[in-house]
Amino acid sequence: MNATGATHERVRVWDFPTRIVHWAIVILFGICWWTGETEHMHWHRIAGYGVLGAILFRLGWGLCGGETARFRSFVRGPAATFQYVRKLLGHDRADPPSPIGHNPLGALSILAMLGLLLTQTVLGLFAVDVDGVASGPFARWVSFATGRRFAHWHAANFHLLLALIGMHLTAIAFYRFARSENLLPAMIHGFKWRTPSAGGPYFAPWWRAALLAAGIATCLALLLNIRW
């Protein structure tokens, strides 16, 4: 029961693949950042491969995963997003907008984050280091000048990612303190408190996630000729 006296029940919202990929990206991005700053380029590349694999999995899971993971369940058009923002910034706290999964603004954040991370990893594959030693695995396919251009874009895109991460953290704080909705724990244990009438989403079987992960890992290993 919440503060207003309405009865709530604990409903599973996020499946394990969605949560593990979310935190894997957080950890691997941090490793990429640290190894890039400290010039541990071997581990930087390995962490970058991990980010690429996680992003590809999330894109695939967004098509064949459970209800709350699928893009079609939470990506909305401009009109629906604008209506959500109006309700979100309104003064009627008795009926706050609370989709069971991602809200329309969260959907935009996810699409932007996935797009920038995918761009970051692809740029890194073709980037050429200034001395030509610590270059991406596909750098040999482009000229030195083109590879250096990819490296500059790789650095510039990183700052866009930092800005988006800052906005993401600000949004989490806003929901926590302005809307009394703590989004972080649900992405850890997978559950939210919902009204009983809301029900719960459906989830995809585990074997589907396992096949998707195995397929992506195999393709990346063959394509990148990874040396651990």
Rosetta blueprint (number, residue, H / E / L):
1 M L
2 N L
3 A L
4 T L
5 G L
6 A L
7 T L
8 H L
9 E E
10 R E
11 V E
12 R E
13 V L
14 W L
15 D L
16 F H
17 P H
18 T H
19 R H
20 I H
21 V H
22 H H
23 W H
24 A H
25 I H
26 V H
27 I H
28 L H
29 F H
30 G H
31 I H
32 C H
33 W H
34 W H
35 T H
36 G H
37 E H
38 T L
39 E L
40 H L
41 M H
42 H H
43 W H
44 H H
45 R H
46 I H
47 A H
48 G H
49 Y H
50 G H
51 V H
52 L H
53 G H
54 A H
55 I H
56 L H
57 F H
58 R H
59 L H
60 G H
61 W H
62 G H
63 L H
64 C H
65 G L
66 G L
67 E L
68 T L
69 A L
70 R L
71 F H
72 R H
73 S H
74 F H
75 V L
76 R L
77 G L
78 P H
79 A H
80 A H
81 T H
82 F H
83 Q H
84 Y H
85 V H
86 R H
87 K H
88 L H
89 L L
90 G L
91 H L
92 D L
93 R L
94 A L
95 D L
96 P L
97 P L
98 S L
99 P L
100 I L
101 G L
102 H L
103 N L
104 P H
105 L H
106 G H
107 A H
108 L H
109 S H
110 I H
111 L H
112 A H
113 M H
114 L H
115 G H
116 L H
117 L H
118 L H
119 T H
120 Q H
121 T H
122 V H
123 L H
124 G H
125 L H
126 F H
127 A L
128 V L
129 D L
130 V L
131 D L
132 G L
133 V L
134 A L
135 S L
136 G L
137 P L
138 F L
139 A H
140 R H
141 W H
142 V L
143 S L
144 F H
145 A H
146 T H
147 G H
148 R H
149 R H
150 F H
151 A H
152 H H
153 W H
154 H H
155 A H
156 A H
157 N H
158 F H
159 H H
160 L H
161 L H
162 L H
163 A H
164 L H
165 I H
166 G H
167 M H
168 H H
169 L H
170 T H
171 A H
172 I H
173 A H
174 F H
175 Y H
176 R H
177 F H
178 A L
179 R L
180 S L
181 E L
182 N L
183 L L
184 L L
185 P L
186 A H
187 M H
188 I H
189 H H
190 G L
191 F E
192 K E
193 W E
194 R E
195 T L
196 P H
197 S H
198 A H
199 G L
200 G L
201 P L
202 Y L
203 F L
204 A L
205 P L
206 W H
207 W H
208 R H
209 A H
210 A H
211 L H
212 L H
213 A H
214 A H
215 G H
216 I H
217 A H
218 T H
219 C H
220 L H
221 A H
222 L H
223 L H
224 L H
225 N L
226 I L
227 R L
228 W L
